[in-house]
Amino acid sequence: MFQRPQIEALFAELKSEWQGKRDFEQIHRDVDLGIAYYDAGKSLAGLDDRAVALIEKHKPE
């Protein structure tokens, strides 16, 4: 399950790389959904690949 430090790091990277760009809202939405899916043990299939990459990078060990 994601913990606060992991979520903060994930969103900090999301904002630093994507805020102000045209796809930011879509990626942000898919990151939100992806964290919930990950914590529920659901597949991340169908989410934006960039969101999945961020989730995979910052997921709990």
N, C-alpha and C positions, 0 to 999 in steps of 0.2 A: 504494500500500500504506500502511495506517495505520502511523504511527510512535508511539512512546511518548508524546510530548507531546500529540498529538491524542487518543489513547486516554485519557490522564489527564484531559484537559479534558472529554471526553465523559462519563466516569464521574463526575466531580465534579458536572457539571450534573445528571446522572441522579439522583444521591444527594440533591442539594440540593432538587430539585423533587419527587421521588417516594418517597424513603425514608420508611417508616412508613405509607404509603398502601396500600390494599388491592391495587392493580395493580402494585406495585413488582416483585415476583418475575417476573411475566409480561413486563414491559417489560425487565427486566434480562436475562432469558433471550433475548429476541428481539434485544437489542443485541449480546449475545455472538455469537449466530448471524449476525446481520447484518454484523458486522465480518468474520467469516470468509467469508461469502458475497461481500461487497464485494471483499475481497482476492483471492478466487478468480474474480472476474468474473461471479458468478452474480446472478440477479435477487433483489431484496429483496421481491418480491411474496409475499403471504401472511403477512408479519411484521406485528406491531402497528404501526399508523400513527405512534404516538408514538415508538417505537424508530427507525423509518425517518427521522422528522424529525430526531432527534438525530444519527443517522449522517450524514444529508445536511448538517447544519449543521457537523459537525466533520470531514468527510471530507477527505482530502488534496487539495490544489489541483492 
